[in-house]
């Protein structure tokens, strides 16, 4: 079974300057397993990227992984800290 949190961490950590402020919280919903990313306000732009390209690519990778019998994954970037 793939570890989605580890995958997200491996993709996000090289992009940010403040890794100590990075945190992932997983919340299970009715349809999705949501992963909420808490970031330093200065790192949010780096993770989102121009026109949302970086976060869209990360979401595409994470969304495409679906272990059998489990819910699809969704990433949410928390912008208010």
Secondary structure, DSSP 8 states (H G I E B T S, - for coil): ---HHHHHHHHHGGG-S-GGG-EEEEEE-SSEEEEEEE--TTTHHHHH-GGGHHHHHHHHHHHH---TTS-EEEEEEE---
